């Protein structure tokens, strides 16, 4: 009878450890899938930019450096995304992706600021359509990033809490890093002047 109880305890312990392990694998797969959605949206964003630049070239002949900066930032962002796709959750890859996307957002902001000085460009239907598609894509990126960060948090919680932390360390589950793409203008305090 004692042997039966001992075997039952061993079986319950094994089933429990397998359940914890499977939960960690599921959580890891979940955040990687969520990153795949970010990849889809950022690729869409990156694919729209050359069309935007080509359309703007005809109107912004004197703004060659602005257009070059957008293309350079886009290429950097594409490379950052390629690095992050190799290992979603890696802190260095996520930081590089975040920095490259921040740079792209800033260069696009400068392009749109310059385009305000060109009424013909602002009135161009292709530019309007591409701007709307970029805005829509930015919203999709934000939603995908939030889903990814939520999945990373769930995974990291499973890896960090007891007893999952023992299983995570035993089977080399490492902490994943969220993706923070900051829009600096959102964080700036608006300047109010009554003069």
C-alpha positions as CSV (number, residue, x, y, z in Angstrom):
1,X,0.0,0.0,0.0
2,X,2.9,2.4,0.8
3,X,4.5,1.7,-2.5
4,X,1.2,2.5,-4.3
5,X,0.9,5.9,-2.4
6,X,4.6,6.7,-3.2
7,X,4.0,5.9,-6.9
8,X,0.9,8.0,-6.9
9,X,2.8,11.0,-5.5
10,X,5.5,10.6,-8.1
11,X,2.9,10.4,-10.9
12,X,1.1,13.5,-9.6
13,X,4.5,15.4,-9.3
14,X,5.5,14.4,-12.9
15,X,2.1,15.5,-14.2
16,X,2.4,18.8,-12.4
17,X,5.9,19.5,-13.7
18,X,4.8,18.5,-17.3
19,X,1.8,20.9,-16.9
20,X,4.1,23.7,-15.8
21,X,6.5,23.0,-18.6
22,X,3.7,22.9,-21.2
23,X,2.3,26.2,-19.8
24,X,5.7,27.9,-20.3
25,X,5.9,26.5,-23.9
26,X,2.4,27.8,-24.6
27,X,3.2,31.2,-23.2
28,X,6.4,31.4,-25.2
29,X,4.6,30.4,-28.4
30,X,1.9,33.0,-27.6
31,X,4.4,35.9,-27.4
32,X,6.2,34.8,-30.6
33,X,2.9,34.6,-32.4
34,X,2.0,38.1,-31.1
35,X,5.4,39.3,-32.5
36,X,4.5,37.8,-35.8
37,X,1.5,40.2,-35.9
38,X,3.8,43.1,-35.3
39,X,6.0,41.8,-38.1
40,X,3.0,41.8,-40.5
41,X,2.1,45.4,-39.6
42,X,5.6,46.8,-39.6
43,X,6.3,45.2,-43.0
44,X,3.2,46.8,-44.3
45,X,4.4,50.1,-43.0
46,X,7.8,49.7,-44.5
47,X,6.3,48.7,-47.9
48,X,4.1,51.9,-48.0
49,X,7.0,54.3,-47.5
50,X,8.8,53.9,-50.9
51,X,5.5,54.7,-52.6
52,X,5.1,57.7,-50.4
53,X,8.6,58.9,-51.2
54,X,8.2,58.3,-54.9
55,X,5.0,60.3,-55.0
56,X,6.5,63.1,-53.0
57,X,9.7,63.3,-55.2
58,X,7.9,65.1,-57.9
59,X,6.8,67.9,-55.6
60,X,9.8,68.0,-53.2
61,X,12.7,68.4,-55.6
62,X,14.3,70.9,-53.2
63,X,13.9,68.6,-50.2
64,X,16.1,65.8,-51.4
65,X,17.8,65.4,-48.0
66,X,14.4,64.9,-46.3
67,X,13.5,62.1,-48.8
68,X,16.9,60.5,-48.4
69,X,16.5,60.5,-44.6
70,X,13.1,58.8,-44.8
71,X,14.5,56.1,-47.1
72,X,17.6,55.6,-44.8
73,X,15.4,55.4,-41.7
74,X,13.1,52.9,-43.5
75,X,16.1,50.7,-44.4
76,X,17.3,50.8,-40.9
77,X,13.9,49.9,-39.6
78,X,13.6,46.9,-42.1
79,X,17.0,45.7,-40.8
80,X,15.9,46.1,-37.2
81,X,12.7,44.1,-37.9
82,X,14.8,41.4,-39.5
83,X,17.0,41.1,-36.4
84,X,14.0,41.0,-34.1
85,X,12.3,38.3,-36.2
86,X,15.2,36.0,-35.6
87,X,14.7,36.1,-31.9
88,X,11.5,37.8,-30.7
89,X,11.8,38.8,-27.1
90,X,15.6,39.3,-27.1
91,X,16.3,42.6,-25.2
92,X,19.0,43.8,-27.7
93,X,16.8,43.0,-30.8
94,X,13.8,44.6,-29.2
95,X,15.8,47.7,-28.4
96,X,17.3,47.9,-31.9
97,X,13.8,47.5,-33.4
98,X,12.4,50.2,-31.1
99,X,15.2,52.6,-31.9
100,X,14.9,52.1,-35.6
101,X,11.1,52.5,-35.6
102,X,11.5,55.7,-33.5
103,X,13.9,57.0,-36.1
104,X,11.5,56.1,-38.9
105,X,8.6,57.8,-37.2
106,X,10.7,61.0,-36.7
107,X,11.8,61.1,-40.3
108,X,8.2,60.6,-41.5
109,X,7.2,63.4,-39.2
110,X,9.7,65.7,-40.8
111,X,8.5,64.6,-44.3
112,X,4.9,65.4,-43.4
113,X,6.0,68.8,-41.8
114,X,7.8,69.7,-45.0
115,X,4.9,68.6,-47.2
116,X,2.7,71.2,-45.4
117,X,4.7,73.9,-47.3
118,X,3.6,72.4,-50.7
119,X,-0.1,72.8,-51.3
120,X,0.0,70.8,-54.5
121,X,1.5,67.8,-52.6
122,X,-1.1,68.1,-49.8
123,X,-3.8,68.0,-52.4
124,X,-2.4,65.0,-54.2
125,X,-4.9,62.0,-53.9
126,X,-2.1,59.4,-53.8
127,X,-0.4,61.2,-50.9
128,X,-3.7,61.5,-49.1
129,X,-4.4,57.8,-49.6
130,X,-0.9,56.7,-48.5
131,X,-1.1,59.0,-45.5
132,X,-4.4,57.4,-44.5
133,X,-2.9,53.9,-45.0
134,X,0.1,54.8,-42.9
135,X,-2.1,56.1,-40.1
136,X,-4.2,53.0,-40.2
137,X,-1.1,50.9,-40.1
138,X,0.3,52.8,-37.2
139,X,-2.9,52.0,-35.3
140,X,-2.6,48.4,-36.1
141,X,1.0,48.4,-35.0
142,X,0.0,49.9,-31.7
143,X,-2.7,47.2,-31.1
144,X,-0.3,44.4,-32.2
145,X,2.5,45.8,-29.9
146,X,0.0,45.9,-27.0
147,X,-0.9,42.3,-27.6
148,X,2.7,41.3,-27.8
149,X,3.6,43.1,-24.7
150,X,0.7,41.5,-22.8
151,X,1.9,38.1,-24.0
152,X,5.5,38.9,-22.9
153,X,4.2,39.9,-19.5
154,X,2.2,36.6,-19.2
155,X,5.2,34.6,-20.2
156,X,7.6,36.5,-17.9
157,X,5.2,36.0,-15.0
158,X,5.0,32.3,-15.6
159,X,8.8,32.2,-15.7
160,X,9.2,34.3,-12.6
161,X,6.7,33.0,-10.1
162,X,7.1,30.0,-7.9
163,X,7.2,27.0,-8.8
164,X,7.4,27.9,-12.5
165,X,10.7,29.7,-12.0
166,X,12.3,26.3,-11.1
167,X,11.0,24.7,-14.3
168,X,11.9,27.8,-16.4
169,X,15.5,27.9,-15.1
170,X,15.9,24.1,-15.5
171,X,14.8,24.1,-19.1
172,X,16.5,27.4,-20.1
173,X,13.4,29.5,-20.6
174,X,14.7,33.1,-20.6
175,X,12.9,36.3,-19.9
176,X,11.4,38.0,-23.0
177,X,11.6,41.8,-23.6
178,X,8.6,43.9,-24.5
179,X,8.6,46.3,-27.5
180,X,8.4,49.9,-26.6
181,X,8.1,52.2,-29.6
182,X,7.8,55.6,-28.1
183,X,6.3,58.6,-29.9
184,X,8.2,61.4,-28.3
185,X,5.5,63.9,-29.1
186,X,3.0,62.0,-26.9
187,X,5.3,62.4,-23.9
188,X,6.0,66.1,-24.5
189,X,4.2,68.6,-22.3
190,X,2.1,71.0,-24.5
191,X,3.2,74.6,-24.4
192,X,0.5,77.0,-23.6
193,X,0.9,80.7,-24.2
194,X,-1.7,83.4,-23.6
195,X,0.4,86.3,-25.0
